[in-house]
């Protein structure tokens, strides 16, 4: 049994969001292809994603031990529990789909807050001789980044204009997830007609993407 984690990083309703619409179609297609997949979802705008504080850590990326956290307030202790829950959920998954719009050449800030929660010592990374190494290369994992943008991104400018996508790919590689693909919903434009055209163009790429990855 595989676990798929669908990470939503768009504050719009699904029917109003291009990235969420295409991602839902992608998630459904994966579940049809892989009939032993259990789906979990985390909505970074609706579910609580803690903002990290120094008192939550005893060293770099290492959550404080139980003796230390007992001296914190109940609210702070609950925040630590939530951080650990998010990290454990991520580690337990096999397939990841992240839906996000391009904002200011990057992604919404909630994505960075979420990624900071899942980068934890002895869970997703470990240190040897003061150097970090990823731990999630222990099994086959697949990460798919679905990004929507108003304009069409020329191939020659892609690396310069998709900084958010590049960052997420680098982080996944850092923690050990080497199988990474993108599904771009480019050219959503300013009208509903343009948006629907972009959605359908991206949807047409889903079967090939799934065949390549699975």
Phi, psi and omega in degrees: 000126178259154178243129177250130179251116179260114185255115184260121181235046178222128185281350180283160171295155185303318182290344179262347185255126179292316182294322180289323178298312181292321180296320178297319177295322177295313179301315180297321180293321178296318181293331176287323180287315182251096188281003178249032183257132173257130184262132170236148181232145172226122180259112187291350177259335183256327178272153184283124175242109185297148169269127189286139177237152182302327183289351179279350187236142176263338175201185185303116178061017180247118180297144181301151179286173187293326178295317181291320183289337179294342179272353179274168177292160178301320179299317180292322177297320178294325177296319179296318177301317180295319177300316180294323178298315181297318180294315180297321178297318180295314182298324183285350185271160179246326183234137182231133173234121179245122180253120183211146172275159172279120176240121177051047180068009182223219181231168176300149185300335181297334179294316179296319179298321179293314180298323178297328179290328186267353177271095184227139178298137179072007175237305177245341177219163171216162183246134173230124183053040177068017177245136182277145177225141180284149182250357187266020172268016184285341178206170180290121178232147181233129179239130179236124180257119179253117184235132175254146178211150185292325183254166173278127183267114179298145182303320183294336182256003186304311183296330181277333187255000179240055184296324179295314178300315180299321180295313180298319178299318179297319180295318179296317177298321181299321182269000172112003179267105186266337180272103186228131176225160180239152173225105187264130176254078186271154173074037178291344170064210184239354180242160178295326178297316178295320181296314180295325178296318179294320179298315181292322179297319178290321180299324180296340180276346187298312182302316179295319180298316181294318179298322180292321187271331187240000000 
